[in-house]
Amino acid sequence: MNGTMCGLESCDQPILARGLCSKHYMRQYRHGDATVTKHNYRMPHCCRYCGTTEPENFYAERKGICKTCKKMRTIQGSDKSPST
């Protein structure tokens, strides 16, 4: 590690503060860990119809509905929000 480069081994950016580059310093500041990576916060945690929580079953552009429920609702002709 060079004295003017970021403290993480895989990063070669110049130091901003506390031995880290700007990206890693902000990650440390926000999350308490400089190695935290970006999460996909737009993905739903569970399907609003069936409650599945498996992330591979979700469409990125459809918030809150899994692939299975989307197919079923399309087949049934109802692609609207559930009435509560």
PDB file of N, CA, C and O in Angstrom:
ATOM      1  N   MET A   1       0.837  -1.180   0.000  1.00  0.00           N
ATOM      2  CA  MET A   1       0.000   0.000   0.000  1.00  0.00           C
ATOM      3  C   MET A   1       0.884   1.246   0.000  1.00  0.00           C
ATOM      4  O   MET A   1       1.808   1.363   0.804  1.00  0.00           O
ATOM      5  N   ASN A   2       0.602   2.131  -0.869  1.00  0.00           N
ATOM      6  CA  ASN A   2       1.307   3.403  -0.963  1.00  0.00           C
ATOM      7  C   ASN A   2       0.697   4.378   0.044  1.00  0.00           C
ATOM      8  O   ASN A   2      -0.499   4.288   0.321  1.00  0.00           O
ATOM      9  N   GLY A   3       1.468   5.293   0.591  1.00  0.00           N
ATOM     10  CA  GLY A   3       0.986   6.247   1.579  1.00  0.00           C
ATOM     11  C   GLY A   3      -0.003   7.257   1.039  1.00  0.00           C
ATOM     12  O   GLY A   3      -0.648   7.954   1.822  1.00  0.00           O
ATOM     13  N   THR A   4      -0.148   7.360  -0.293  1.00  0.00           N
ATOM     14  CA  THR A   4      -1.078   8.322  -0.872  1.00  0.00           C
ATOM     15  C   THR A   4      -2.281   7.654  -1.525  1.00  0.00           C
ATOM     16  O   THR A   4      -3.130   8.331  -2.106  1.00  0.00           O
ATOM     17  N   MET A   5      -2.358   6.331  -1.432  1.00  0.00           N
ATOM     18  CA  MET A   5      -3.455   5.602  -2.045  1.00  0.00           C
ATOM     19  C   MET A   5      -4.402   5.047  -0.980  1.00  0.00           C
ATOM     20  O   MET A   5      -4.024   4.905   0.183  1.00  0.00           O
ATOM     21  N   CYS A   6      -5.600   4.744  -1.376  1.00  0.00           N
ATOM     22  CA  CYS A   6      -6.636   4.226  -0.489  1.00  0.00           C
ATOM     23  C   CYS A   6      -6.126   3.016   0.295  1.00  0.00           C
ATOM     24  O   CYS A   6      -5.326   2.228  -0.210  1.00  0.00           O
ATOM     25  N   GLY A   7      -6.596   2.881   1.529  1.00  0.00           N
ATOM     26  CA  GLY A   7      -6.143   1.817   2.412  1.00  0.00           C
ATOM     27  C   GLY A   7      -6.626   0.426   2.048  1.00  0.00           C
ATOM     28  O   GLY A   7      -6.082  -0.556   2.554  1.00  0.00           O
ATOM     29  N   LEU A   8      -7.625   0.306   1.192  1.00  0.00           N
ATOM     30  CA  LEU A   8      -8.087  -1.025   0.795  1.00  0.00           C
ATOM     31  C   LEU A   8      -7.184  -1.568  -0.302  1.00  0.00           C
ATOM     32  O   LEU A   8      -6.763  -0.830  -1.193  1.00  0.00           O
ATOM     33  N   GLU A   9      -6.891  -2.847  -0.233  1.00  0.00           N
ATOM     34  CA  GLU A   9      -5.924  -3.458  -1.150  1.00  0.00           C
ATOM     35  C   GLU A   9      -6.316  -3.344  -2.616  1.00  0.00           C
ATOM     36  O   GLU A   9      -5.453  -3.136  -3.469  1.00  0.00           O
ATOM     37  N   SER A  10      -7.598  -3.475  -2.921  1.00  0.00           N
ATOM     38  CA  SER A  10      -8.029  -3.506  -4.313  1.00  0.00           C
ATOM     39  C   SER A  10      -8.284  -2.119  -4.908  1.00  0.00           C
ATOM     40  O   SER A  10      -8.693  -2.014  -6.065  1.00  0.00           O
ATOM     41  N   CYS A  11      -8.050  -1.062  -4.142  1.00  0.00           N
ATOM     42  CA  CYS A  11      -8.347   0.301  -4.610  1.00  0.00           C
ATOM     43  C   CYS A  11      -7.065   1.114  -4.774  1.00  0.00           C
ATOM     44  O   CYS A  11      -6.185   1.093  -3.913  1.00  0.00           O
ATOM     45  N   ASP A  12      -6.978   1.828  -5.891  1.00  0.00           N
ATOM     46  CA  ASP A  12      -5.784   2.641  -6.141  1.00  0.00           C
ATOM     47  C   ASP A  12      -6.113   4.130  -6.260  1.00  0.00           C
ATOM     48  O   ASP A  12      -5.377   4.886  -6.895  1.00  0.00           O
ATOM     49  N   GLN A  13      -7.225   4.545  -5.643  1.00  0.00           N
ATOM     50  CA  GLN A  13      -7.629   5.948  -5.670  1.00  0.00           C
ATOM     51  C   GLN A  13      -6.876   6.734  -4.594  1.00  0.00           C
ATOM     52  O   GLN A  13      -6.440   6.152  -3.600  1.00  0.00           O
ATOM     53  N   PRO A  14      -6.719   8.041  -4.778  1.00  0.00           N
ATOM     54  CA  PRO A  14      -6.012   8.859  -3.782  1.00  0.00           C
ATOM     55  C   PRO A  14      -6.807   8.992  -2.479  1.00  0.00           C
ATOM     56  O   PRO A  14      -8.035   8.912  -2.476  1.00  0.00           O
ATOM     57  N   ILE A  15      -6.097   9.192  -1.396  1.00  0.00           N
ATOM     58  CA  ILE A  15      -6.703   9.311  -0.067  1.00  0.00           C
ATOM     59  C   ILE A  15      -7.489  10.612   0.052  1.00  0.00           C
ATOM     60  O   ILE A  15      -7.043  11.668  -0.397  1.00  0.00           O
ATOM     61  N   LEU A  16      -8.679  10.512   0.671  1.00  0.00           N
ATOM     62  CA  LEU A  16      -9.471  11.694   1.013  1.00  0.00           C
ATOM     63  C   LEU A  16      -9.346  11.970   2.504  1.00  0.00           C
ATOM     64  O   LEU A  16      -8.994  13.076   2.913  1.00  0.00           O
ATOM     65  N   ALA A  17      -9.640  10.950   3.319  1.00  0.00           N
ATOM     66  CA  ALA A  17      -9.592  11.108   4.770  1.00  0.00           C
ATOM     67  C   ALA A  17      -9.445   9.745   5.427  1.00  0.00           C
ATOM     68  O   ALA A  17      -9.898   8.736   4.887  1.00  0.00           O
ATOM     69  N   ARG A  18      -8.812   9.718   6.591  1.00  0.00           N
ATOM     70  CA  ARG A  18      -8.648   8.497   7.380  1.00  0.00           C
ATOM     71  C   ARG A  18      -8.073   7.323   6.593  1.00  0.00           C
ATOM     72  O   ARG A  18      -8.400   6.167   6.865  1.00  0.00           O
ATOM     73  N   GLY A  19      -7.235   7.617   5.638  1.00  0.00           N
ATOM     74  CA  GLY A  19      -6.565   6.579   4.870  1.00  0.00           C
ATOM     75  C   GLY A  19      -7.415   5.924   3.802  1.00  0.00           C
ATOM     76  O   GLY A  19      -7.041   4.879   3.269  1.00  0.00           O
ATOM     77  N   LEU A  20      -8.573   6.528   3.473  1.00  0.00           N
ATOM     78  CA  LEU A  20      -9.479   5.952   2.478  1.00  0.00           C
ATOM     79  C   LEU A  20      -9.777   6.965   1.383  1.00  0.00           C
ATOM     80  O   LEU A  20      -9.709   8.173   1.610  1.00  0.00           O
ATOM     81  N   CYS A  21     -10.108   6.470   0.191  1.00  0.00           N
ATOM     82  CA  CYS A  21     -10.530   7.342  -0.904  1.00  0.00           C
ATOM     83  C   CYS A  21     -11.949   7.830  -0.618  1.00  0.00           C
ATOM     84  O   CYS A  21     -12.564   7.399   0.358  1.00  0.00           O
ATOM     85  N   SER A  22     -12.466   8.709  -1.445  1.00  0.00           N
ATOM     86  CA  SER A  22     -13.781   9.292  -1.185  1.00  0.00           C
ATOM     87  C   SER A  22     -14.887   8.242  -1.170  1.00  0.00           C
ATOM     88  O   SER A  22     -15.769   8.296  -0.313  1.00  0.00           O
ATOM     89  N   LYS A  23     -14.857   7.286  -2.104  1.00  0.00           N
ATOM     90  CA  LYS A  23     -15.888   6.244  -2.164  1.00  0.00           C
ATOM     91  C   LYS A  23     -15.890   5.399  -0.901  1.00  0.00           C
ATOM     92  O   LYS A  23     -16.941   5.190  -0.296  1.00  0.00           O
ATOM     93  N   HIS A  24     -14.718   4.911  -0.498  1.00  0.00           N
ATOM     94  CA  HIS A  24     -14.631   4.038   0.672  1.00  0.00           C
ATOM     95  C   HIS A  24     -14.833   4.803   1.984  1.00  0.00           C
ATOM     96  O   HIS A  24     -15.353   4.254   2.955  1.00  0.00           O
ATOM     97  N   TYR A  25     -14.421   6.069   2.004  1.00  0.00           N
ATOM     98  CA  TYR A  25     -14.659   6.882   3.196  1.00  0.00           C
ATOM     99  C   TYR A  25     -16.168   7.070   3.417  1.00  0.00           C
ATOM    100  O   TYR A  25     -16.652   6.946   4.542  1.00  0.00           O
ATOM    101  N   MET A  26     -16.905   7.368   2.341  1.00  0.00           N
ATOM    102  CA  MET A  26     -18.353   7.558   2.472  1.00  0.00           C
ATOM    103  C   MET A  26     -19.051   6.257   2.865  1.00  0.00           C
ATOM    104  O   MET A  26     -20.008   6.281   3.640  1.00  0.00           O
ATOM    105  N   ARG A  27     -18.588   5.128   2.343  1.00  0.00           N
ATOM    106  CA  ARG A  27     -19.159   3.845   2.752  1.00  0.00           C
ATOM    107  C   ARG A  27     -18.905   3.592   4.237  1.00  0.00           C
ATOM    108  O   ARG A  27     -19.780   3.104   4.952  1.00  0.00           O
ATOM    109  N   GLN A  28     -17.702   3.927   4.687  1.00  0.00           N
ATOM    110  CA  GLN A  28     -17.363   3.767   6.104  1.00  0.00           C
ATOM    111  C   GLN A  28     -18.226   4.695   6.959  1.00  0.00           C
ATOM    112  O   GLN A  28     -18.721   4.300   8.014  1.00  0.00           O
ATOM    113  N   TYR A  29     -18.397   5.909   6.500  1.00  0.00           N
ATOM    114  CA  TYR A  29     -19.181   6.909   7.229  1.00  0.00           C
ATOM    115  C   TYR A  29     -20.663   6.513   7.308  1.00  0.00           C
ATOM    116  O   TYR A  29     -21.278   6.604   8.370  1.00  0.00           O
ATOM    117  N   ARG A  30     -21.229   6.075   6.176  1.00  0.00           N
ATOM    118  CA  ARG A  30     -22.655   5.761   6.118  1.00  0.00           C
ATOM    119  C   ARG A  30     -23.021   4.417   6.733  1.00  0.00           C
ATOM    120  O   ARG A  30     -24.042   4.291   7.409  1.00  0.00           O
ATOM    121  N   HIS A  31     -22.180   3.411   6.494  1.00  0.00           N
ATOM    122  CA  HIS A  31     -22.532   2.040   6.864  1.00  0.00           C
ATOM    123  C   HIS A  31     -21.668   1.446   7.970  1.00  0.00           C
ATOM    124  O   HIS A  31     -21.980   0.382   8.505  1.00  0.00           O
ATOM    125  N   GLY A  32     -20.582   2.133   8.312  1.00  0.00           N
ATOM    126  CA  GLY A  32     -19.684   1.602   9.325  1.00  0.00           C
ATOM    127  C   GLY A  32     -18.738   0.553   8.779  1.00  0.00           C
ATOM    128  O   GLY A  32     -18.007  -0.077   9.543  1.00  0.00           O
ATOM    129  N   ASP A  33     -18.737   0.354   7.465  1.00  0.00           N
ATOM    130  CA  ASP A  33     -17.890  -0.646   6.821  1.00  0.00           C
ATOM    131  C   ASP A  33     -17.531  -0.146   5.426  1.00  0.00           C
ATOM    132  O   ASP A  33     -18.417   0.103   4.608  1.00  0.00           O
ATOM    133  N   ALA A  34     -16.249  -0.001   5.154  1.00  0.00           N
ATOM    134  CA  ALA A  34     -15.800   0.536   3.867  1.00  0.00           C
ATOM    135  C   ALA A  34     -15.973  -0.455   2.722  1.00  0.00           C
ATOM    136  O   ALA A  34     -15.872  -0.067   1.558  1.00  0.00           O
ATOM    137  N   THR A  35     -16.231  -1.723   3.026  1.00  0.00           N
ATOM    138  CA  THR A  35     -16.355  -2.735   1.976  1.00  0.00           C
ATOM    139  C   THR A  35     -17.794  -3.013   1.574  1.00  0.00           C
ATOM    140  O   THR A  35     -18.036  -3.877   0.731  1.00  0.00           O
ATOM    141  N   VAL A  36     -18.764  -2.299   2.159  1.00  0.00           N
ATOM    142  CA  VAL A  36     -20.175  -2.488   1.805  1.00  0.00           C
ATOM    143  C   VAL A  36     -20.358  -2.124   0.345  1.00  0.00           C
ATOM    144  O   VAL A  36     -19.836  -1.112  -0.120  1.00  0.00           O
ATOM    145  N   THR A  37     -21.104  -2.954  -0.379  1.00  0.00           N
ATOM    146  CA  THR A  37     -21.384  -2.664  -1.787  1.00  0.00           C
ATOM    147  C   THR A  37     -22.832  -2.248  -1.952  1.00  0.00           C
ATOM    148  O   THR A  37     -23.643  -2.396  -1.038  1.00  0.00           O
ATOM    149  N   LYS A  38     -23.140  -1.737  -3.102  1.00  0.00           N
ATOM    150  CA  LYS A  38     -24.471  -1.228  -3.392  1.00  0.00           C
ATOM    151  C   LYS A  38     -25.491  -2.366  -3.380  1.00  0.00           C
ATOM    152  O   LYS A  38     -25.239  -3.452  -3.902  1.00  0.00           O
ATOM    153  N   HIS A  39     -26.631  -2.097  -2.780  1.00  0.00           N
ATOM    154  CA  HIS A  39     -27.717  -3.068  -2.755  1.00  0.00           C
ATOM    155  C   HIS A  39     -28.811  -2.599  -3.699  1.00  0.00           C
ATOM    156  O   HIS A  39     -28.930  -1.411  -3.999  1.00  0.00           O
ATOM    157  N   ASN A  40     -29.594  -3.540  -4.154  1.00  0.00           N
ATOM    158  CA  ASN A  40     -30.712  -3.189  -5.013  1.00  0.00           C
ATOM    159  C   ASN A  40     -31.917  -2.900  -4.124  1.00  0.00           C
ATOM    160  O   ASN A  40     -32.716  -3.794  -3.846  1.00  0.00           O
ATOM    161  N   TYR A  41     -32.046  -1.654  -3.679  1.00  0.00           N
ATOM    162  CA  TYR A  41     -33.105  -1.288  -2.759  1.00  0.00           C
ATOM    163  C   TYR A  41     -34.474  -1.246  -3.425  1.00  0.00           C
ATOM    164  O   TYR A  41     -35.491  -1.251  -2.732  1.00  0.00           O
ATOM    165  N   ARG A  42     -34.523  -1.205  -4.747  1.00  0.00           N
ATOM    166  CA  ARG A  42     -35.800  -1.124  -5.446  1.00  0.00           C
ATOM    167  C   ARG A  42     -36.527  -2.468  -5.489  1.00  0.00           C
ATOM    168  O   ARG A  42     -37.735  -2.510  -5.722  1.00  0.00           O
ATOM    169  N   MET A  43     -35.813  -3.546  -5.271  1.00  0.00           N
ATOM    170  CA  MET A  43     -36.454  -4.860  -5.306  1.00  0.00           C
ATOM    171  C   MET A  43     -37.327  -5.044  -4.075  1.00  0.00           C
ATOM    172  O   MET A  43     -36.922  -4.672  -2.973  1.00  0.00           O
ATOM    173  N   PRO A  44     -38.508  -5.605  -4.238  1.00  0.00           N
ATOM    174  CA  PRO A  44     -39.396  -5.820  -3.101  1.00  0.00           C
ATOM    175  C   PRO A  44     -38.875  -6.925  -2.193  1.00  0.00           C
ATOM    176  O   PRO A  44     -38.099  -7.779  -2.620  1.00  0.00           O
ATOM    177  N   HIS A  45     -39.303  -6.901  -0.954  1.00  0.00           N
ATOM    178  CA  HIS A  45     -38.902  -7.929  -0.003  1.00  0.00           C
ATOM    179  C   HIS A  45     -39.785  -9.153  -0.092  1.00  0.00           C
ATOM    180  O   HIS A  45     -39.338 -10.259   0.211  1.00  0.00           O
ATOM    181  N   CYS A  46     -41.026  -8.979  -0.500  1.00  0.00           N
ATOM    182  CA  CYS A  46     -41.919 -10.122  -0.686  1.00  0.00           C
ATOM    183  C   CYS A  46     -43.018  -9.737  -1.668  1.00  0.00           C
ATOM    184  O   CYS A  46     -43.307  -8.557  -1.867  1.00  0.00           O
ATOM    185  N   CYS A  47     -43.624 -10.749  -2.276  1.00  0.00           N
ATOM    186  CA  CYS A  47     -44.709 -10.545  -3.229  1.00  0.00           C
ATOM    187  C   CYS A  47     -45.956 -10.100  -2.471  1.00  0.00           C
ATOM    188  O   CYS A  47     -46.284 -10.655  -1.423  1.00  0.00           O
ATOM    189  N   ARG A  48     -46.642  -9.105  -3.002  1.00  0.00           N
ATOM    190  CA  ARG A  48     -47.834  -8.596  -2.310  1.00  0.00           C
ATOM    191  C   ARG A  48     -49.024  -9.527  -2.439  1.00  0.00           C
ATOM    192  O   ARG A  48     -50.018  -9.347  -1.737  1.00  0.00           O
ATOM    193  N   TYR A  49     -48.950 -10.524  -3.322  1.00  0.00           N
ATOM    194  CA  TYR A  49     -50.054 -11.460  -3.495  1.00  0.00           C
ATOM    195  C   TYR A  49     -49.817 -12.789  -2.787  1.00  0.00           C
ATOM    196  O   TYR A  49     -50.686 -13.255  -2.050  1.00  0.00           O
ATOM    197  N   CYS A  50     -48.655 -13.406  -2.998  1.00  0.00           N
ATOM    198  CA  CYS A  50     -48.427 -14.735  -2.413  1.00  0.00           C
ATOM    199  C   CYS A  50     -47.434 -14.728  -1.256  1.00  0.00           C
ATOM    200  O   CYS A  50     -47.374 -15.692  -0.492  1.00  0.00           O
ATOM    201  N   GLY A  51     -46.651 -13.653  -1.115  1.00  0.00           N
ATOM    202  CA  GLY A  51     -45.728 -13.534   0.005  1.00  0.00           C
ATOM    203  C   GLY A  51     -44.372 -14.186  -0.193  1.00  0.00           C
ATOM    204  O   GLY A  51     -43.589 -14.251   0.755  1.00  0.00           O
ATOM    205  N   THR A  52     -44.060 -14.675  -1.400  1.00  0.00           N
ATOM    206  CA  THR A  52     -42.749 -15.291  -1.630  1.00  0.00           C
ATOM    207  C   THR A  52     -41.644 -14.266  -1.404  1.00  0.00           C
ATOM    208  O   THR A  52     -41.817 -13.080  -1.686  1.00  0.00           O
ATOM    209  N   THR A  53     -40.514 -14.731  -0.894  1.00  0.00           N
ATOM    210  CA  THR A  53     -39.391 -13.842  -0.622  1.00  0.00           C
ATOM    211  C   THR A  53     -38.149 -14.210  -1.423  1.00  0.00           C
ATOM    212  O   THR A  53     -37.063 -13.711  -1.129  1.00  0.00           O
ATOM    213  N   GLU A  54     -38.284 -15.066  -2.422  1.00  0.00           N
ATOM    214  CA  GLU A  54     -37.141 -15.493  -3.229  1.00  0.00           C
ATOM    215  C   GLU A  54     -36.832 -14.434  -4.282  1.00  0.00           C
ATOM    216  O   GLU A  54     -37.639 -14.223  -5.188  1.00  0.00           O
ATOM    217  N   PRO A  55     -35.664 -13.750  -4.184  1.00  0.00           N
ATOM    218  CA  PRO A  55     -35.371 -12.626  -5.078  1.00  0.00           C
ATOM    219  C   PRO A  55     -35.285 -13.004  -6.548  1.00  0.00           C
ATOM    220  O   PRO A  55     -35.531 -12.155  -7.405  1.00  0.00           O
ATOM    221  N   GLU A  56     -34.946 -14.246  -6.870  1.00  0.00           N
ATOM    222  CA  GLU A  56     -34.838 -14.640  -8.282  1.00  0.00           C
ATOM    223  C   GLU A  56     -36.206 -14.734  -8.950  1.00  0.00           C
ATOM    224  O   GLU A  56     -36.281 -14.837 -10.175  1.00  0.00           O
ATOM    225  N   ASN A  57     -37.282 -14.699  -8.180  1.00  0.00           N
ATOM    226  CA  ASN A  57     -38.630 -14.793  -8.740  1.00  0.00           C
ATOM    227  C   ASN A  57     -39.264 -13.442  -9.035  1.00  0.00           C
ATOM    228  O   ASN A  57     -40.425 -13.395  -9.443  1.00  0.00           O
ATOM    229  N   PHE A  58     -38.539 -12.338  -8.843  1.00  0.00           N
ATOM    230  CA  PHE A  58     -39.116 -11.021  -9.039  1.00  0.00           C
ATOM    231  C   PHE A  58     -38.671 -10.398 -10.348  1.00  0.00           C
ATOM    232  O   PHE A  58     -37.540 -10.593 -10.794  1.00  0.00           O
ATOM    233  N   TYR A  59     -39.575  -9.645 -10.955  1.00  0.00           N
ATOM    234  CA  TYR A  59     -39.244  -8.801 -12.096  1.00  0.00           C
ATOM    235  C   TYR A  59     -38.688  -7.495 -11.554  1.00  0.00           C
ATOM    236  O   TYR A  59     -39.212  -6.963 -10.575  1.00  0.00           O
ATOM    237  N   ALA A  60     -37.653  -6.976 -12.163  1.00  0.00           N
ATOM    238  CA  ALA A  60     -37.073  -5.722 -11.694  1.00  0.00           C
ATOM    239  C   ALA A  60     -38.035  -4.555 -11.901  1.00  0.00           C
ATOM    240  O   ALA A  60     -38.095  -3.645 -11.074  1.00  0.00           O
ATOM    241  N   GLU A  61     -38.786  -4.578 -13.003  1.00  0.00           N
ATOM    242  CA  GLU A  61     -39.650  -3.442 -13.308  1.00  0.00           C
ATOM    243  C   GLU A  61     -41.020  -3.521 -12.640  1.00  0.00           C
ATOM    244  O   GLU A  61     -41.770  -2.546 -12.669  1.00  0.00           O
ATOM    245  N   ARG A  62     -41.362  -4.658 -12.039  1.00  0.00           N
ATOM    246  CA  ARG A  62     -42.659  -4.829 -11.385  1.00  0.00           C
ATOM    247  C   ARG A  62     -42.458  -4.813  -9.880  1.00  0.00           C
ATOM    248  O   ARG A  62     -41.965  -5.794  -9.323  1.00  0.00           O
ATOM    249  N   LYS A  63     -42.814  -3.756  -9.220  1.00  0.00           N
ATOM    250  CA  LYS A  63     -42.606  -3.655  -7.780  1.00  0.00           C
ATOM    251  C   LYS A  63     -43.637  -4.481  -7.026  1.00  0.00           C
ATOM    252  O   LYS A  63     -44.841  -4.321  -7.223  1.00  0.00           O
ATOM    253  N   GLY A  64     -43.155  -5.359  -6.167  1.00  0.00           N
ATOM    254  CA  GLY A  64     -44.028  -6.069  -5.254  1.00  0.00           C
ATOM    255  C   GLY A  64     -44.792  -7.237  -5.823  1.00  0.00           C
ATOM    256  O   GLY A  64     -45.738  -7.702  -5.188  1.00  0.00           O
ATOM    257  N   ILE A  65     -44.428  -7.737  -6.995  1.00  0.00           N
ATOM    258  CA  ILE A  65     -45.131  -8.891  -7.549  1.00  0.00           C
ATOM    259  C   ILE A  65     -44.118  -9.871  -8.143  1.00  0.00           C
ATOM    260  O   ILE A  65     -43.221  -9.476  -8.887  1.00  0.00           O
ATOM    261  N   CYS A  66     -44.271 -11.148  -7.808  1.00  0.00           N
ATOM    262  CA  CYS A  66     -43.341 -12.161  -8.316  1.00  0.00           C
ATOM    263  C   CYS A  66     -43.764 -12.605  -9.721  1.00  0.00           C
ATOM    264  O   CYS A  66     -44.861 -12.281 -10.176  1.00  0.00           O
ATOM    265  N   LYS A  67     -42.903 -13.333 -10.389  1.00  0.00           N
ATOM    266  CA  LYS A  67     -43.161 -13.777 -11.755  1.00  0.00           C
ATOM    267  C   LYS A  67     -44.381 -14.682 -11.835  1.00  0.00           C
ATOM    268  O   LYS A  67     -45.177 -14.568 -12.767  1.00  0.00           O
ATOM    269  N   THR A  68     -44.535 -15.577 -10.869  1.00  0.00           N
ATOM    270  CA  THR A  68     -45.657 -16.509 -10.880  1.00  0.00           C
ATOM    271  C   THR A  68     -46.988 -15.765 -10.764  1.00  0.00           C
ATOM    272  O   THR A  68     -47.918 -16.029 -11.526  1.00  0.00           O
ATOM    273  N   CYS A  69     -47.075 -14.842  -9.818  1.00  0.00           N
ATOM    274  CA  CYS A  69     -48.322 -14.081  -9.639  1.00  0.00           C
ATOM    275  C   CYS A  69     -48.597 -13.190 -10.838  1.00  0.00           C
ATOM    276  O   CYS A  69     -49.755 -13.008 -11.212  1.00  0.00           O
ATOM    277  N   LYS A  70     -47.557 -12.627 -11.451  1.00  0.00           N
ATOM    278  CA  LYS A  70     -47.739 -11.789 -12.632  1.00  0.00           C
ATOM    279  C   LYS A  70     -48.331 -12.617 -13.760  1.00  0.00           C
ATOM    280  O   LYS A  70     -49.246 -12.165 -14.449  1.00  0.00           O
ATOM    281  N   LYS A  71     -47.815 -13.827 -13.955  1.00  0.00           N
ATOM    282  CA  LYS A  71     -48.340 -14.707 -15.006  1.00  0.00           C
ATOM    283  C   LYS A  71     -49.790 -15.077 -14.722  1.00  0.00           C
ATOM    284  O   LYS A  71     -50.630 -15.036 -15.621  1.00  0.00           O
ATOM    285  N   MET A  72     -50.082 -15.431 -13.498  1.00  0.00           N
ATOM    286  CA  MET A  72     -51.444 -15.822 -13.128  1.00  0.00           C
ATOM    287  C   MET A  72     -52.413 -14.657 -13.310  1.00  0.00           C
ATOM    288  O   MET A  72     -53.517 -14.853 -13.818  1.00  0.00           O
ATOM    289  N   ARG A  73     -52.026 -13.465 -12.911  1.00  0.00           N
ATOM    290  CA  ARG A  73     -52.911 -12.306 -13.027  1.00  0.00           C
ATOM    291  C   ARG A  73     -53.091 -11.910 -14.488  1.00  0.00           C
ATOM    292  O   ARG A  73     -54.155 -11.418 -14.862  1.00  0.00           O
ATOM    293  N   THR A  74     -52.071 -12.113 -15.323  1.00  0.00           N
ATOM    294  CA  THR A  74     -52.188 -11.825 -16.746  1.00  0.00           C
ATOM    295  C   THR A  74     -53.143 -12.823 -17.393  1.00  0.00           C
ATOM    296  O   THR A  74     -53.986 -12.443 -18.206  1.00  0.00           O
ATOM    297  N   ILE A  75     -53.012 -14.093 -17.035  1.00  0.00           N
ATOM    298  CA  ILE A  75     -53.894 -15.134 -17.570  1.00  0.00           C
ATOM    299  C   ILE A  75     -55.344 -14.864 -17.166  1.00  0.00           C
ATOM    300  O   ILE A  75     -56.260 -15.033 -17.971  1.00  0.00           O
ATOM    301  N   GLN A  76     -55.546 -14.445 -15.923  1.00  0.00           N
ATOM    302  CA  GLN A  76     -56.889 -14.173 -15.419  1.00  0.00           C
ATOM    303  C   GLN A  76     -57.440 -12.845 -15.927  1.00  0.00           C
ATOM    304  O   GLN A  76     -58.630 -12.568 -15.774  1.00  0.00           O
ATOM    305  N   GLY A  77     -56.579 -12.019 -16.535  1.00  0.00           N
ATOM    306  CA  GLY A  77     -57.017 -10.758 -17.081  1.00  0.00           C
ATOM    307  C   GLY A  77     -57.113  -9.623 -16.072  1.00  0.00           C
ATOM    308  O   GLY A  77     -57.724  -8.589 -16.343  1.00  0.00           O
ATOM    309  N   SER A  78     -56.518  -9.819 -14.931  1.00  0.00           N
ATOM    310  CA  SER A  78     -56.580  -8.783 -13.907  1.00  0.00           C
ATOM    311  C   SER A  78     -55.171  -8.441 -13.483  1.00  0.00           C
ATOM    312  O   SER A  78     -54.552  -9.189 -12.726  1.00  0.00           O
ATOM    313  N   ASP A  79     -54.654  -7.318 -13.959  1.00  0.00           N
ATOM    314  CA  ASP A  79     -53.310  -6.878 -13.597  1.00  0.00           C
ATOM    315  C   ASP A  79     -53.387  -5.607 -12.775  1.00  0.00           C
ATOM    316  O   ASP A  79     -52.591  -4.688 -12.969  1.00  0.00           O
ATOM    317  N   LYS A  80     -54.351  -5.549 -11.850  1.00  0.00           N
ATOM    318  CA  LYS A  80     -54.529  -4.372 -11.013  1.00  0.00           C
ATOM    319  C   LYS A  80     -54.144  -4.681  -9.574  1.00  0.00           C
ATOM    320  O   LYS A  80     -54.021  -5.847  -9.197  1.00  0.00           O
ATOM    321  N   SER A  81     -53.955  -3.656  -8.784  1.00  0.00           N
ATOM    322  CA  SER A  81     -53.615  -3.805  -7.382  1.00  0.00           C
ATOM    323  C   SER A  81     -54.734  -4.535  -6.642  1.00  0.00           C
ATOM    324  O   SER A  81     -55.906  -4.415  -7.001  1.00  0.00           O
ATOM    325  N   PRO A  82     -54.368  -5.288  -5.612  1.00  0.00           N
ATOM    326  CA  PRO A  82     -55.407  -5.967  -4.844  1.00  0.00           C
ATOM    327  C   PRO A  82     -56.229  -4.949  -4.063  1.00  0.00           C
ATOM    328  O   PRO A  82     -55.688  -3.972  -3.545  1.00  0.00           O
ATOM    329  N   SER A  83     -57.519  -5.178  -3.981  1.00  0.00           N
ATOM    330  CA  SER A  83     -58.365  -4.256  -3.204  1.00  0.00           C
ATOM    331  C   SER A  83     -58.365  -4.686  -1.755  1.00  0.00           C
ATOM    332  O   SER A  83     -58.541  -5.863  -1.441  1.00  0.00           O
ATOM    333  N   THR A  84     -58.164  -3.717  -0.871  1.00  0.00           N
ATOM    334  CA  THR A  84     -58.102  -4.039   0.554  1.00  0.00           C
ATOM    335  C   THR A  84     -59.283  -3.475   1.292  1.00  0.00           C
ATOM    336  O   THR A  84     -59.394  -3.651   2.505  1.00  0.00           O
TER     337      THR A  84
END
